[in-house]
């Protein structure tokens, strides 16, 4: 005969397994195009007048922003 603890443990395990099995749908974010990244990187470059950051830093900043990272 199963004890109350054993029954409670099995019930909890089933609930946990059920929660793990149901995953919310992932929302795929559209990836920015090369042109979109370049346009934003140019904007950043122009904002600081080409001083203080490299073109690569501007590119990476634009890429992060557009990808939402």
PQR file of N, CA, C, O and H, with PARSE charges and radii, in Angstrom:
ATOM      1  N   UNK A   1       0.843  -1.179   0.000 -0.4000 1.5000
ATOM      2  CA  UNK A   1       0.000   0.000   0.000 -0.0000 2.0000
ATOM      3  C   UNK A   1       0.889   1.245   0.000  0.5500 1.7000
ATOM      4  O   UNK A   1       1.857   1.317   0.757 -0.5500 1.4000
ATOM      5  N   UNK A   2       0.563   2.217  -0.845 -0.4000 1.5000
ATOM      6  CA  UNK A   2       1.365   3.430  -0.985 -0.0000 2.0000
ATOM      7  C   UNK A   2       1.087   4.391   0.167  0.5500 1.7000
ATOM      8  O   UNK A   2      -0.050   4.554   0.612 -0.5500 1.4000
ATOM      9  H   UNK A   2      -0.223   2.158  -1.460  0.4000 1.0000
ATOM     10  N   UNK A   3       2.135   5.006   0.622 -0.4000 1.5000
ATOM     11  CA  UNK A   3       1.978   5.978   1.702 -0.0000 2.0000
ATOM     12  C   UNK A   3       1.531   7.312   1.100  0.5500 1.7000
ATOM     13  O   UNK A   3       1.616   7.517  -0.111 -0.5500 1.4000
ATOM     14  H   UNK A   3       3.058   4.874   0.262  0.4000 1.0000
ATOM     15  N   UNK A   4       1.060   8.206   1.952 -0.4000 1.5000
ATOM     16  CA  UNK A   4       0.616   9.524   1.492 -0.0000 2.0000
ATOM     17  C   UNK A   4       1.766  10.291   0.871  0.5500 1.7000
ATOM     18  O   UNK A   4       1.575  11.000  -0.116 -0.5500 1.4000
ATOM     19  H   UNK A   4       0.991   8.039   2.936  0.4000 1.0000
ATOM     20  N   UNK A   5       2.978  10.157   1.444 -0.4000 1.5000
ATOM     21  CA  UNK A   5       4.141  10.854   0.913 -0.0000 2.0000
ATOM     22  C   UNK A   5       4.468  10.367  -0.490  0.5500 1.7000
ATOM     23  O   UNK A   5       4.774  11.168  -1.374 -0.5500 1.4000
ATOM     24  H   UNK A   5       3.133   9.581   2.246  0.4000 1.0000
ATOM     25  N   UNK A   6       4.405   9.068  -0.695 -0.4000 1.5000
ATOM     26  CA  UNK A   6       4.729   8.501  -1.998 -0.0000 2.0000
ATOM     27  C   UNK A   6       3.718   8.966  -3.049  0.5500 1.7000
ATOM     28  O   UNK A   6       4.094   9.296  -4.174 -0.5500 1.4000
ATOM     29  H   UNK A   6       4.157   8.417   0.023  0.4000 1.0000
ATOM     30  N   UNK A   7       2.450   8.990  -2.682 -0.4000 1.5000
ATOM     31  CA  UNK A   7       1.404   9.441  -3.598 -0.0000 2.0000
ATOM     32  C   UNK A   7       1.593  10.922  -3.920  0.5500 1.7000
ATOM     33  O   UNK A   7       1.466  11.325  -5.077 -0.5500 1.4000
ATOM     34  H   UNK A   7       2.145   8.722  -1.768  0.4000 1.0000
ATOM     35  N   UNK A   8       1.889  11.718  -2.926 -0.4000 1.5000
ATOM     36  CA  UNK A   8       2.099  13.151  -3.126 -0.0000 2.0000
ATOM     37  C   UNK A   8       3.306  13.384  -4.019  0.5500 1.7000
ATOM     38  O   UNK A   8       3.287  14.268  -4.875 -0.5500 1.4000
ATOM     39  H   UNK A   8       1.992  11.391  -1.986  0.4000 1.0000
ATOM     40  N   UNK A   9       4.357  12.595  -3.822 -0.4000 1.5000
ATOM     41  CA  UNK A   9       5.567  12.751  -4.631 -0.0000 2.0000
ATOM     42  C   UNK A   9       5.280  12.421  -6.091  0.5500 1.7000
ATOM     43  O   UNK A   9       5.709  13.149  -6.987 -0.5500 1.4000
ATOM     44  H   UNK A   9       4.373  11.877  -3.126  0.4000 1.0000
ATOM     45  N   UNK A  10       4.564  11.340  -6.335 -0.4000 1.5000
ATOM     46  CA  UNK A  10       4.227  10.959  -7.711 -0.0000 2.0000
ATOM     47  C   UNK A  10       3.361  12.020  -8.371  0.5500 1.7000
ATOM     48  O   UNK A  10       3.555  12.333  -9.546 -0.5500 1.4000
ATOM     49  H   UNK A  10       4.216  10.748  -5.608  0.4000 1.0000
ATOM     50  N   UNK A  11       2.416  12.572  -7.637 -0.4000 1.5000
ATOM     51  CA  UNK A  11       1.551  13.623  -8.165 -0.0000 2.0000
ATOM     52  C   UNK A  11       2.375  14.851  -8.527  0.5500 1.7000
ATOM     53  O   UNK A  11       2.172  15.449  -9.584 -0.5500 1.4000
ATOM     54  H   UNK A  11       2.259  12.318  -6.682  0.4000 1.0000
ATOM     55  N   UNK A  12       3.290  15.222  -7.667 -0.4000 1.5000
ATOM     56  CA  UNK A  12       4.150  16.378  -7.924 -0.0000 2.0000
ATOM     57  C   UNK A  12       5.034  16.129  -9.145  0.5500 1.7000
ATOM     58  O   UNK A  12       5.236  17.031  -9.959 -0.5500 1.4000
ATOM     59  H   UNK A  12       3.455  14.736  -6.809  0.4000 1.0000
ATOM     60  N   UNK A  13       5.557  14.915  -9.275 -0.4000 1.5000
ATOM     61  CA  UNK A  13       6.395  14.574 -10.432 -0.0000 2.0000
ATOM     62  C   UNK A  13       5.600  14.664 -11.729  0.5500 1.7000
ATOM     63  O   UNK A  13       6.117  15.135 -12.742 -0.5500 1.4000
ATOM     64  H   UNK A  13       5.393  14.182  -8.615  0.4000 1.0000
ATOM     65  N   UNK A  14       4.352  14.216 -11.704 -0.4000 1.5000
ATOM     66  CA  UNK A  14       3.509  14.273 -12.906 -0.0000 2.0000
ATOM     67  C   UNK A  14       3.231  15.723 -13.302  0.5500 1.7000
ATOM     68  O   UNK A  14       3.269  16.065 -14.484 -0.5500 1.4000
ATOM     69  H   UNK A  14       3.933  13.833 -10.881  0.4000 1.0000
ATOM     70  N   UNK A  15       2.952  16.572 -12.312 -0.4000 1.5000
ATOM     71  CA  UNK A  15       2.687  17.980 -12.595 -0.0000 2.0000
ATOM     72  C   UNK A  15       3.923  18.654 -13.176  0.5500 1.7000
ATOM     73  O   UNK A  15       3.822  19.435 -14.121 -0.5500 1.4000
ATOM     74  H   UNK A  15       2.921  16.294 -11.352  0.4000 1.0000
ATOM     75  N   UNK A  16       5.088  18.352 -12.613 -0.4000 1.5000
ATOM     76  CA  UNK A  16       6.333  18.932 -13.102 -0.0000 2.0000
ATOM     77  C   UNK A  16       6.589  18.485 -14.537  0.5500 1.7000
ATOM     78  O   UNK A  16       6.972  19.294 -15.382 -0.5500 1.4000
ATOM     79  H   UNK A  16       5.170  17.717 -11.845  0.4000 1.0000
ATOM     80  N   UNK A  17       6.380  17.218 -14.811 -0.4000 1.5000
ATOM     81  CA  UNK A  17       6.587  16.693 -16.163 -0.0000 2.0000
ATOM     82  C   UNK A  17       5.620  17.346 -17.142  0.5500 1.7000
ATOM     83  O   UNK A  17       5.995  17.661 -18.271 -0.5500 1.4000
ATOM     84  H   UNK A  17       6.068  16.561 -14.124  0.4000 1.0000
ATOM     85  N   UNK A  18       4.395  17.547 -16.720 -0.4000 1.5000
ATOM     86  CA  UNK A  18       3.408  18.181 -17.593 -0.0000 2.0000
ATOM     87  C   UNK A  18       3.787  19.622 -17.900  0.5500 1.7000
ATOM     88  O   UNK A  18       3.613  20.080 -19.029 -0.5500 1.4000
ATOM     89  H   UNK A  18       4.090  17.291 -15.803  0.4000 1.0000
ATOM     90  N   UNK A  19       4.304  20.339 -16.911 -0.4000 1.5000
ATOM     91  CA  UNK A  19       4.719  21.729 -17.121 -0.0000 2.0000
ATOM     92  C   UNK A  19       5.885  21.798 -18.098  0.5500 1.7000
ATOM     93  O   UNK A  19       5.942  22.688 -18.947 -0.5500 1.4000
ATOM     94  H   UNK A  19       4.446  19.966 -15.994  0.4000 1.0000
ATOM     95  N   UNK A  20       6.817  20.850 -17.973 -0.4000 1.5000
ATOM     96  CA  UNK A  20       7.971  20.828 -18.860 -0.0000 2.0000
ATOM     97  C   UNK A  20       7.564  20.497 -20.292  0.5500 1.7000
ATOM     98  O   UNK A  20       8.166  21.001 -21.241 -0.5500 1.4000
ATOM     99  H   UNK A  20       6.771  20.127 -17.283  0.4000 1.0000
ATOM    100  N   UNK A  21       6.552  19.657 -20.453 -0.4000 1.5000
ATOM    101  CA  UNK A  21       6.129  19.230 -21.782 -0.0000 2.0000
ATOM    102  C   UNK A  21       5.450  20.363 -22.553  0.5500 1.7000
ATOM    103  O   UNK A  21       5.531  20.410 -23.780 -0.5500 1.4000
ATOM    104  H   UNK A  21       6.063  19.248 -19.682  0.4000 1.0000
ATOM    105  N   UNK A  22       4.792  21.264 -21.852 -0.4000 1.5000
ATOM    106  CA  UNK A  22       4.082  22.361 -22.505 -0.0000 2.0000
ATOM    107  C   UNK A  22       4.988  23.576 -22.536  0.5500 1.7000
ATOM    108  O   UNK A  22       5.210  24.232 -21.518 -0.5500 1.4000
ATOM    109  H   UNK A  22       4.727  21.226 -20.855  0.4000 1.0000
ATOM    110  N   UNK A  23       5.512  23.868 -23.727 -0.4000 1.5000
ATOM    111  CA  UNK A  23       6.391  25.025 -23.876 -0.0000 2.0000
ATOM    112  C   UNK A  23       5.655  26.090 -24.665  0.5500 1.7000
ATOM    113  O   UNK A  23       4.967  25.787 -25.640 -0.5500 1.4000
ATOM    114  H   UNK A  23       5.331  23.335 -24.553  0.4000 1.0000
ATOM    115  N   UNK A  24       5.797  27.325 -24.247 -0.4000 1.5000
ATOM    116  CA  UNK A  24       5.144  28.394 -25.010 -0.0000 2.0000
ATOM    117  C   UNK A  24       5.812  28.508 -26.378  0.5500 1.7000
ATOM    118  O   UNK A  24       7.010  28.259 -26.513 -0.5500 1.4000
ATOM    119  H   UNK A  24       6.356  27.572 -23.455  0.4000 1.0000
ATOM    120  N   UNK A  25       5.036  28.884 -27.386 -0.4000 1.5000
ATOM    121  CA  UNK A  25       5.627  29.016 -28.717 -0.0000 2.0000
ATOM    122  C   UNK A  25       6.669  30.129 -28.726  0.5500 1.7000
ATOM    123  O   UNK A  25       6.475  31.194 -28.139 -0.5500 1.4000
ATOM    124  H   UNK A  25       4.063  29.086 -27.276  0.4000 1.0000
ATOM    125  N   UNK A  26       7.764  29.857 -29.399 -0.4000 1.5000
ATOM    126  CA  UNK A  26       8.798  30.885 -29.477 -0.0000 2.0000
ATOM    127  C   UNK A  26       8.466  31.814 -30.640  0.5500 1.7000
ATOM    128  O   UNK A  26       8.032  31.385 -31.709 -0.5500 1.4000
ATOM    129  H   UNK A  26       7.922  28.992 -29.875  0.4000 1.0000
ATOM    130  N   UNK A  27       8.682  33.076 -30.394 -0.4000 1.5000
ATOM    131  CA  UNK A  27       8.393  34.072 -31.408 -0.0000 2.0000
ATOM    132  C   UNK A  27       9.688  34.350 -32.159  0.5500 1.7000
ATOM    133  O   UNK A  27      10.659  34.849 -31.591 -0.5500 1.4000
ATOM    134  H   UNK A  27       9.034  33.425 -29.525  0.4000 1.0000
ATOM    135  N   UNK A  28       9.681  34.020 -33.435 -0.4000 1.5000
ATOM    136  CA  UNK A  28      10.869  34.246 -34.247 -0.0000 2.0000
ATOM    137  C   UNK A  28      10.931  35.715 -34.637  0.5500 1.7000
ATOM    138  O   UNK A  28       9.998  36.265 -35.222 -0.5500 1.4000
ATOM    139  H   UNK A  28       8.891  33.615 -33.896  0.4000 1.0000
ATOM    140  N   UNK A  29      12.041  36.326 -34.302 -0.4000 1.5000
ATOM    141  CA  UNK A  29      12.237  37.731 -34.631 -0.0000 2.0000
ATOM    142  C   UNK A  29      12.860  37.833 -36.009  0.5500 1.7000
ATOM    143  O   UNK A  29      13.824  37.123 -36.296 -0.5500 1.4000
ATOM    144  H   UNK A  29      12.799  35.879 -33.827  0.4000 1.0000
ATOM    145  N   UNK A  30      12.347  38.684 -36.860 -0.4000 1.5000
ATOM    146  CA  UNK A  30      12.974  38.819 -38.172 -0.0000 2.0000
ATOM    147  C   UNK A  30      14.391  39.375 -38.030  0.5500 1.7000
ATOM    148  O   UNK A  30      14.631  40.300 -37.254 -0.5500 1.4000
ATOM    149  H   UNK A  30      11.564  39.261 -36.627  0.4000 1.0000
ATOM    150  N   UNK A  31      15.305  38.809 -38.772 -0.4000 1.5000
ATOM    151  CA  UNK A  31      16.692  39.244 -38.718 -0.0000 2.0000
ATOM    152  C   UNK A  31      16.872  40.504 -39.556  0.5500 1.7000
ATOM    153  O   UNK A  31      16.341  40.593 -40.663 -0.5500 1.4000
ATOM    154  H   UNK A  31      15.110  38.057 -39.402  0.4000 1.0000
ATOM    155  N   UNK A  32      17.616  41.475 -39.038 -0.4000 1.5000
ATOM    156  CA  UNK A  32      17.836  42.703 -39.800 -0.0000 2.0000
ATOM    157  C   UNK A  32      18.704  42.418 -41.021  0.5500 1.7000
ATOM    158  O   UNK A  32      19.559  41.533 -41.003 -0.5500 1.4000
ATOM    159  H   UNK A  32      18.048  41.402 -38.139  0.4000 1.0000
ATOM    160  N   UNK A  33      18.469  43.175 -42.066 -0.4000 1.5000
ATOM    161  CA  UNK A  33      19.263  43.015 -43.274 -0.0000 2.0000
ATOM    162  C   UNK A  33      20.596  43.742 -43.116  0.5500 1.7000
ATOM    163  O   UNK A  33      20.770  44.571 -42.224 -0.5500 1.4000
ATOM    164  H   UNK A  33      17.774  43.894 -42.082  0.4000 1.0000
ATOM    165  N   UNK A  34      21.510  43.416 -43.989 -0.4000 1.5000
ATOM    166  CA  UNK A  34      22.816  44.078 -44.010 -0.0000 2.0000
ATOM    167  C   UNK A  34      22.627  45.585 -44.186  0.5500 1.7000
ATOM    168  O   UNK A  34      23.309  46.387 -43.548 -0.5500 1.4000
ATOM    169  H   UNK A  34      21.368  42.742 -44.714  0.4000 1.0000
ATOM    170  N   UNK A  35      21.704  45.950 -45.050 -0.4000 1.5000
ATOM    171  CA  UNK A  35      21.442  47.369 -45.327 -0.0000 2.0000
ATOM    172  C   UNK A  35      20.896  48.095 -44.104  0.5500 1.7000
ATOM    173  O   UNK A  35      21.271  49.237 -43.840 -0.5500 1.4000
ATOM    174  H   UNK A  35      21.150  45.299 -45.568  0.4000 1.0000
ATOM    175  N   UNK A  36      20.018  47.439 -43.360 -0.4000 1.5000
ATOM    176  CA  UNK A  36      19.461  48.058 -42.156 -0.0000 2.0000
ATOM    177  C   UNK A  36      20.550  48.306 -41.113  0.5500 1.7000
ATOM    178  O   UNK A  36      20.582  49.357 -40.473 -0.5500 1.4000
ATOM    179  H   UNK A  36      19.714  46.511 -43.574  0.4000 1.0000
ATOM    180  N   UNK A  37      21.433  47.335 -40.950 -0.4000 1.5000
ATOM    181  CA  UNK A  37      22.523  47.490 -39.984 -0.0000 2.0000
ATOM    182  C   UNK A  37      23.450  48.610 -40.443  0.5500 1.7000
ATOM    183  O   UNK A  37      23.857  49.453 -39.644 -0.5500 1.4000
ATOM    184  H   UNK A  37      21.407  46.481 -41.470  0.4000 1.0000
ATOM    185  N   UNK A  38      23.783  48.614 -41.741 -0.4000 1.5000
ATOM    186  CA  UNK A  38      24.684  49.638 -42.278 -0.0000 2.0000
ATOM    187  C   UNK A  38      24.103  51.035 -42.106  0.5500 1.7000
ATOM    188  O   UNK A  38      24.821  51.970 -41.753 -0.5500 1.4000
ATOM    189  H   UNK A  38      23.453  47.929 -42.390  0.4000 1.0000
ATOM    190  N   UNK A  39      22.809  51.177 -42.353 -0.4000 1.5000
ATOM    191  CA  UNK A  39      22.157  52.487 -42.225 -0.0000 2.0000
ATOM    192  C   UNK A  39      22.229  53.004 -40.784  0.5500 1.7000
ATOM    193  O   UNK A  39      22.546  54.170 -40.549 -0.5500 1.4000
ATOM    194  H   UNK A  39      22.226  50.417 -42.639  0.4000 1.0000
ATOM    195  N   UNK A  40      21.934  52.132 -39.838 -0.4000 1.5000
ATOM    196  CA  UNK A  40      21.980  52.549 -38.430 -0.0000 2.0000
ATOM    197  C   UNK A  40      23.420  52.820 -37.985  0.5500 1.7000
ATOM    198  O   UNK A  40      23.669  53.762 -37.232 -0.5500 1.4000
ATOM    199  H   UNK A  40      21.677  51.185 -40.029  0.4000 1.0000
ATOM    200  N   UNK A  41      24.366  51.999 -38.448 -0.4000 1.5000
ATOM    201  CA  UNK A  41      25.777  52.220 -38.106 -0.0000 2.0000
ATOM    202  C   UNK A  41      26.244  53.571 -38.654  0.5500 1.7000
ATOM    203  O   UNK A  41      26.979  54.288 -37.975 -0.5500 1.4000
ATOM    204  H   UNK A  41      24.164  51.234 -39.060  0.4000 1.0000
ATOM    205  N   UNK A  42      25.827  53.924 -39.870 -0.4000 1.5000
ATOM    206  CA  UNK A  42      26.167  55.241 -40.433 -0.0000 2.0000
ATOM    207  C   UNK A  42      25.592  56.362 -39.590  0.5500 1.7000
ATOM    208  O   UNK A  42      26.243  57.385 -39.376 -0.5500 1.4000
ATOM    209  H   UNK A  42      25.230  53.341 -40.421  0.4000 1.0000
ATOM    210  N   UNK A  43      24.371  56.169 -39.111 -0.4000 1.5000
ATOM    211  CA  UNK A  43      23.730  57.174 -38.263 -0.0000 2.0000
ATOM    212  C   UNK A  43      24.558  57.387 -36.995  0.5500 1.7000
ATOM    213  O   UNK A  43      24.807  58.524 -36.596 -0.5500 1.4000
ATOM    214  H   UNK A  43      23.842  55.338 -39.285  0.4000 1.0000
ATOM    215  N   UNK A  44      24.984  56.288 -36.362 -0.4000 1.5000
ATOM    216  CA  UNK A  44      25.806  56.402 -35.162 -0.0000 2.0000
ATOM    217  C   UNK A  44      27.122  57.100 -35.469  0.5500 1.7000
ATOM    218  O   UNK A  44      27.578  57.947 -34.701 -0.5500 1.4000
ATOM    219  H   UNK A  44      24.783  55.363 -36.686  0.4000 1.0000
ATOM    220  N   UNK A  45      27.729  56.741 -36.592 -0.4000 1.5000
ATOM    221  CA  UNK A  45      28.998  57.343 -36.999 -0.0000 2.0000
ATOM    222  C   UNK A  45      28.844  58.855 -37.164  0.5500 1.7000
ATOM    223  O   UNK A  45      29.678  59.634 -36.703 -0.5500 1.4000
ATOM    224  H   UNK A  45      27.359  56.053 -37.216  0.4000 1.0000
ATOM    225  N   UNK A  46      27.767  59.249 -37.829 -0.4000 1.5000
ATOM    226  CA  UNK A  46      27.526  60.676 -38.058 -0.0000 2.0000
ATOM    227  C   UNK A  46      27.207  61.414 -36.764  0.5500 1.7000
ATOM    228  O   UNK A  46      27.570  62.581 -36.614 -0.5500 1.4000
ATOM    229  H   UNK A  46      27.089  58.617 -38.204  0.4000 1.0000
ATOM    230  N   UNK A  47      26.534  60.750 -35.830 -0.4000 1.5000
ATOM    231  CA  UNK A  47      26.203  61.380 -34.544 -0.0000 2.0000
ATOM    232  C   UNK A  47      27.451  61.767 -33.766  0.5500 1.7000
ATOM    233  O   UNK A  47      27.491  62.821 -33.132 -0.5500 1.4000
ATOM    234  H   UNK A  47      26.239  59.803 -35.952  0.4000 1.0000
ATOM    235  N   UNK A  48      28.470  60.916 -33.812 -0.4000 1.5000
ATOM    236  CA  UNK A  48      29.676  61.248 -33.054 -0.0000 2.0000
ATOM    237  C   UNK A  48      30.776  61.805 -33.962  0.5500 1.7000
ATOM    238  O   UNK A  48      31.922  61.949 -33.538 -0.5500 1.4000
ATOM    239  H   UNK A  48      28.439  60.059 -34.326  0.4000 1.0000
ATOM    240  N   UNK A  49      30.428  62.109 -35.188 -0.4000 1.5000
ATOM    241  CA  UNK A  49      31.363  62.770 -36.095 -0.0000 2.0000
ATOM    242  C   UNK A  49      32.595  61.962 -36.436  0.5500 1.7000
ATOM    243  O   UNK A  49      33.617  62.520 -36.834 -0.5500 1.4000
ATOM    244  H   UNK A  49      29.497  61.992 -35.532  0.4000 1.0000
ATOM    245  N   UNK A  50      32.508  60.655 -36.283 -0.4000 1.5000
ATOM    246  CA  UNK A  50      33.649  59.806 -36.587 -0.0000 2.0000
ATOM    247  C   UNK A  50      34.692  59.769 -35.494  0.5500 1.7000
ATOM    248  O   UNK A  50      35.756  59.177 -35.672 -0.5500 1.4000
ATOM    249  H   UNK A  50      31.678  60.201 -35.960  0.4000 1.0000
ATOM    250  N   UNK A  51      34.404  60.393 -34.364 -0.4000 1.5000
ATOM    251  CA  UNK A  51      35.361  60.429 -33.255 -0.0000 2.0000
ATOM    252  C   UNK A  51      34.809  59.635 -32.078  0.5500 1.7000
ATOM    253  O   UNK A  51      33.615  59.687 -31.783 -0.5500 1.4000
ATOM    254  H   UNK A  51      33.540  60.874 -34.219  0.4000 1.0000
ATOM    255  N   UNK A  52      35.682  58.909 -31.421 -0.4000 1.5000
ATOM    256  CA  UNK A  52      35.280  58.225 -30.193 -0.0000 2.0000
ATOM    257  C   UNK A  52      34.934  56.766 -30.358  0.5500 1.7000
ATOM    258  O   UNK A  52      35.056  56.005 -29.398 -0.5500 1.4000
ATOM    259  H   UNK A  52      36.652  58.867 -31.661  0.4000 1.0000
ATOM    260  N   UNK A  53      34.510  56.342 -31.525 -0.4000 1.5000
ATOM    261  CA  UNK A  53      34.185  54.932 -31.741 -0.0000 2.0000
ATOM    262  C   UNK A  53      34.647  54.542 -33.137  0.5500 1.7000
ATOM    263  O   UNK A  53      34.700  55.372 -34.044 -0.5500 1.4000
ATOM    264  H   UNK A  53      34.410  56.960 -32.305  0.4000 1.0000
ATOM    265  N   UNK A  54      34.977  53.280 -33.292 -0.4000 1.5000
ATOM    266  CA  UNK A  54      35.391  52.815 -34.609 -0.0000 2.0000
ATOM    267  C   UNK A  54      34.167  52.422 -35.422  0.5500 1.7000
ATOM    268  O   UNK A  54      33.069  52.270 -34.885 -0.5500 1.4000
ATOM    269  H   UNK A  54      34.934  52.606 -32.554  0.4000 1.0000
ATOM    270  N   UNK A  55      34.370  52.261 -36.718 -0.4000 1.5000
ATOM    271  CA  UNK A  55      33.275  51.827 -37.590 -0.0000 2.0000
ATOM    272  C   UNK A  55      32.771  50.457 -37.141  0.5500 1.7000
ATOM    273  O   UNK A  55      31.573  50.181 -37.203 -0.5500 1.4000
ATOM    274  H   UNK A  55      35.262  52.384 -37.154  0.4000 1.0000
ATOM    275  N   UNK A  56      33.686  49.602 -36.689 -0.4000 1.5000
ATOM    276  CA  UNK A  56      33.297  48.270 -36.218 -0.0000 2.0000
ATOM    277  C   UNK A  56      32.419  48.375 -34.973  0.5500 1.7000
ATOM    278  O   UNK A  56      31.431  47.651 -34.856 -0.5500 1.4000
ATOM    279  H   UNK A  56      34.660  49.826 -36.638  0.4000 1.0000
ATOM    280  N   UNK A  57      32.764  49.264 -34.045 -0.4000 1.5000
ATOM    281  CA  UNK A  57      31.948  49.451 -32.837 -0.0000 2.0000
ATOM    282  C   UNK A  57      30.554  49.965 -33.193  0.5500 1.7000
ATOM    283  O   UNK A  57      29.558  49.534 -32.613 -0.5500 1.4000
ATOM    284  H   UNK A  57      33.567  49.852 -34.140  0.4000 1.0000
ATOM    285  N   UNK A  58      30.492  50.894 -34.154 -0.4000 1.5000
ATOM    286  CA  UNK A  58      29.189  51.401 -34.599 -0.0000 2.0000
ATOM    287  C   UNK A  58      28.367  50.278 -35.223  0.5500 1.7000
ATOM    288  O   UNK A  58      27.162  50.177 -34.993 -0.5500 1.4000
ATOM    289  H   UNK A  58      31.301  51.244 -34.626  0.4000 1.0000
ATOM    290  N   UNK A  59      29.026  49.438 -36.012 -0.4000 1.5000
ATOM    291  CA  UNK A  59      28.343  48.319 -36.665 -0.0000 2.0000
ATOM    292  C   UNK A  59      27.795  47.353 -35.622  0.5500 1.7000
ATOM    293  O   UNK A  59      26.631  46.958 -35.682 -0.5500 1.4000
ATOM    294  H   UNK A  59      30.005  49.520 -36.199  0.4000 1.0000
ATOM    295  N   UNK A  60      28.634  46.979 -34.672 -0.4000 1.5000
ATOM    296  CA  UNK A  60      28.206  46.028 -33.645 -0.0000 2.0000
ATOM    297  C   UNK A  60      27.082  46.590 -32.788  0.5500 1.7000
ATOM    298  O   UNK A  60      26.163  45.864 -32.407 -0.5500 1.4000
ATOM    299  H   UNK A  60      29.579  47.300 -34.623  0.4000 1.0000
ATOM    300  N   UNK A  61      27.155  47.874 -32.486 -0.4000 1.5000
ATOM    301  CA  UNK A  61      26.091  48.521 -31.710 -0.0000 2.0000
ATOM    302  C   UNK A  61      24.767  48.473 -32.482  0.5500 1.7000
ATOM    303  O   UNK A  61      23.720  48.148 -31.922 -0.5500 1.4000
ATOM    304  H   UNK A  61      27.902  48.464 -32.795  0.4000 1.0000
ATOM    305  N   UNK A  62      24.833  48.800 -33.767 -0.4000 1.5000
ATOM    306  CA  UNK A  62      23.629  48.779 -34.603 -0.0000 2.0000
ATOM    307  C   UNK A  62      23.074  47.359 -34.704  0.5500 1.7000
ATOM    308  O   UNK A  62      21.862  47.155 -34.625 -0.5500 1.4000
ATOM    309  H   UNK A  62      25.684  49.064 -34.222  0.4000 1.0000
ATOM    310  N   UNK A  63      23.948  46.396 -34.875 -0.4000 1.5000
ATOM    311  CA  UNK A  63      23.533  45.003 -34.985 -0.0000 2.0000
ATOM    312  C   UNK A  63      22.849  44.535 -33.704  0.5500 1.7000
ATOM    313  O   UNK A  63      21.793  43.904 -33.755 -0.5500 1.4000
ATOM    314  H   UNK A  63      24.932  46.562 -34.938  0.4000 1.0000
ATOM    315  N   UNK A  64      23.454  44.846 -32.548 -0.4000 1.5000
ATOM    316  CA  UNK A  64      22.847  44.462 -31.258 -0.0000 2.0000
ATOM    317  C   UNK A  64      21.466  45.095 -31.100  0.5500 1.7000
ATOM    318  O   UNK A  64      20.511  44.433 -30.694 -0.5500 1.4000
ATOM    319  H   UNK A  64      24.311  45.359 -32.506  0.4000 1.0000
ATOM    320  N   UNK A  65      21.374  46.385 -31.426 -0.4000 1.5000
ATOM    321  CA  UNK A  65      20.098  47.076 -31.251 -0.0000 2.0000
ATOM    322  C   UNK A  65      19.010  46.482 -32.141  0.5500 1.7000
ATOM    323  O   UNK A  65      17.889  46.244 -31.691 -0.5500 1.4000
ATOM    324  H   UNK A  65      22.150  46.922 -31.756  0.4000 1.0000
ATOM    325  N   UNK A  66      19.347  46.247 -33.392 -0.4000 1.5000
ATOM    326  CA  UNK A  66      18.342  45.729 -34.328 -0.0000 2.0000
ATOM    327  C   UNK A  66      17.952  44.280 -34.032  0.5500 1.7000
ATOM    328  O   UNK A  66      16.821  43.870 -34.294 -0.5500 1.4000
ATOM    329  H   UNK A  66      20.257  46.441 -33.758  0.4000 1.0000
ATOM    330  N   UNK A  67      18.883  43.519 -33.493 -0.4000 1.5000
ATOM    331  CA  UNK A  67      18.579  42.123 -33.156 -0.0000 2.0000
ATOM    332  C   UNK A  67      17.957  42.001 -31.781  0.5500 1.7000
ATOM    333  O   UNK A  67      17.446  40.940 -31.423 -0.5500 1.4000
ATOM    334  H   UNK A  67      19.802  43.852 -33.280  0.4000 1.0000
ATOM    335  N   UNK A  68      17.995  43.079 -31.003 -0.4000 1.5000
ATOM    336  CA  UNK A  68      17.385  43.058 -29.676 -0.0000 2.0000
ATOM    337  C   UNK A  68      18.174  42.259 -28.670  0.5500 1.7000
ATOM    338  O   UNK A  68      17.595  41.625 -27.788 -0.5500 1.4000
ATOM    339  H   UNK A  68      18.410  43.940 -31.294  0.4000 1.0000
ATOM    340  N   UNK A  69      19.479  42.280 -28.789 -0.4000 1.5000
ATOM    341  CA  UNK A  69      20.320  41.537 -27.844 -0.0000 2.0000
ATOM    342  C   UNK A  69      20.814  42.476 -26.759  0.5500 1.7000
ATOM    343  O   UNK A  69      21.539  42.052 -25.859 -0.5500 1.4000
ATOM    344  H   UNK A  69      19.949  42.795 -29.506  0.4000 1.0000
TER
END
